[in-house]
């Protein structure tokens, strides 16, 4: 795994801002009509973890739609994990080269949920922006 391919806040605040903007832009495009803000909880050189906070078109928070995003792996082959913050039992999406849905409780592979297509779109969009090579 390549170290420090993602910006870390203490070393690269400008890079962190650019990545945050990319994450929010991808979420806004993939999950309309909502607007998104990314609130990082952990930023290391090989992983980022945070919450995508959702607002409706009137600016009202929609916490039931918030997503946890984890980015990790290597610059040439990053992985993403997306899960709903409000319910740990809902399926989560792991996106590498292909999407894999997993049961939120058991971690076993499962079918894509009915509302999963927009999350797959978001994951593909983010991964495409992250791939370095």
C-alpha positions as CSV (number, residue, x, y, z in Angstrom):
1,X,0.0,0.0,0.0
2,X,1.3,3.4,-0.9
3,X,1.6,5.7,2.2
4,X,0.3,9.2,2.3
5,X,-1.6,9.2,-1.0
6,X,-4.5,11.1,0.6
7,X,-3.8,14.5,2.1
8,X,-3.6,14.8,5.9
9,X,-4.9,18.0,7.5
10,X,-1.7,18.9,9.4
11,X,0.6,18.5,6.3
12,X,-1.7,19.5,3.5
13,X,-4.7,21.7,4.4
14,X,-5.1,22.8,0.7
15,X,-5.2,19.2,-0.4
16,X,-7.7,18.4,2.3
17,X,-9.9,21.2,1.1
18,X,-9.7,20.1,-2.5
19,X,-10.6,16.5,-1.6
20,X,-13.5,17.6,0.6
21,X,-14.8,19.8,-2.3
22,X,-14.6,16.8,-4.6
23,X,-16.4,14.5,-2.2
24,X,-19.2,17.1,-1.8
25,X,-19.5,17.8,-5.5
26,X,-19.7,14.1,-6.3
27,X,-22.4,13.6,-3.6
28,X,-24.4,16.6,-4.9
29,X,-24.3,15.2,-8.4
30,X,-25.1,11.6,-7.4
31,X,-27.8,12.2,-4.8
32,X,-30.0,15.1,-6.0
33,X,-31.8,17.2,-5.0
34,X,-29.8,17.2,-1.8
35,X,-26.7,19.3,-0.8
36,X,-23.8,17.7,1.1
37,X,-21.1,18.7,3.5
38,X,-18.2,16.3,4.4
39,X,-17.2,16.4,8.1
40,X,-14.0,14.4,8.5
41,X,-13.4,12.4,11.7
42,X,-10.1,10.9,10.7
43,X,-7.6,12.0,8.1
44,X,-4.5,9.9,7.6
45,X,-2.2,9.5,4.6
46,X,-3.8,6.2,3.7
47,X,-7.4,6.6,4.8
48,X,-10.1,9.2,5.4
49,X,-13.2,8.6,7.4
50,X,-16.1,11.1,7.8
51,X,-19.7,11.9,7.6
52,X,-21.6,13.2,4.6
53,X,-24.2,15.5,6.1
54,X,-27.3,16.1,4.0
55,X,-29.5,19.2,3.6
56,X,-32.6,19.6,1.5
57,X,-33.1,22.4,-1.0
58,X,-34.3,24.7,1.8
59,X,-31.1,24.1,3.8
60,X,-32.8,22.0,6.4
61,X,-30.7,19.1,7.8
62,X,-31.8,15.6,6.9
63,X,-29.8,13.5,9.4
64,X,-31.7,10.3,8.4
65,X,-29.9,10.5,5.0
66,X,-26.4,11.1,6.4
67,X,-23.7,8.7,5.2
68,X,-20.5,7.5,6.6
69,X,-17.7,7.5,4.0
70,X,-14.4,5.7,4.4
71,X,-11.7,6.0,1.7
72,X,-8.7,3.7,1.9
73,X,-6.3,1.5,0.0
74,X,-3.7,2.6,-2.6
75,X,-3.6,5.5,-5.0
76,X,-3.8,3.3,-8.0
77,X,-6.6,1.1,-6.6
78,X,-8.6,3.0,-3.9
79,X,-11.5,1.5,-2.0
80,X,-14.6,3.2,-0.6
81,X,-17.1,2.2,2.0
82,X,-20.5,3.9,2.3
83,X,-23.0,3.2,5.0
84,X,-26.0,5.0,6.4
85,X,-25.3,6.7,9.7
86,X,-28.8,6.3,11.1
87,X,-29.1,2.5,11.0
88,X,-26.1,0.0,11.4
89,X,-28.3,-2.8,10.2
90,X,-28.8,-1.4,6.7
91,X,-26.6,-2.8,4.0
92,X,-23.4,-1.0,3.3
93,X,-21.5,-0.6,0.1
94,X,-17.9,-1.5,-0.5
95,X,-16.6,-0.1,-3.8
96,X,-13.3,-1.2,-5.2
97,X,-13.2,-2.1,-8.9
98,X,-16.7,-3.5,-8.5
99,X,-19.5,-2.7,-6.0
100,X,-20.2,-5.2,-3.2
101,X,-23.2,-4.8,-0.9
102,X,-22.8,-6.3,2.6
103,X,-25.3,-6.9,5.4
104,X,-24.7,-4.2,8.0
105,X,-25.0,-6.7,10.9
106,X,-23.3,-9.9,9.6
107,X,-21.0,-8.5,7.0
108,X,-22.2,-11.2,4.6
109,X,-22.7,-10.3,0.9
110,X,-26.3,-9.3,0.1
111,X,-28.4,-7.9,-2.7
112,X,-28.4,-4.2,-3.4
113,X,-31.1,-2.4,-1.5
114,X,-33.9,-0.6,-3.5
115,X,-32.3,2.8,-2.7
116,X,-28.7,1.6,-3.5
117,X,-28.3,2.8,-7.1
118,X,-27.5,6.4,-6.2
119,X,-24.9,5.2,-3.6
120,X,-23.2,3.1,-6.3
121,X,-23.2,6.1,-8.6
122,X,-21.6,8.2,-5.8
123,X,-19.0,5.5,-5.1
124,X,-18.0,5.1,-8.8
125,X,-17.8,8.9,-9.2
126,X,-15.6,9.3,-6.1
127,X,-13.4,6.3,-7.0
128,X,-12.8,7.7,-10.5
129,X,-11.7,11.0,-9.1
130,X,-9.3,9.3,-6.6
131,X,-7.6,6.9,-8.9
132,X,-4.0,8.0,-9.5
133,X,-1.8,6.2,-11.8
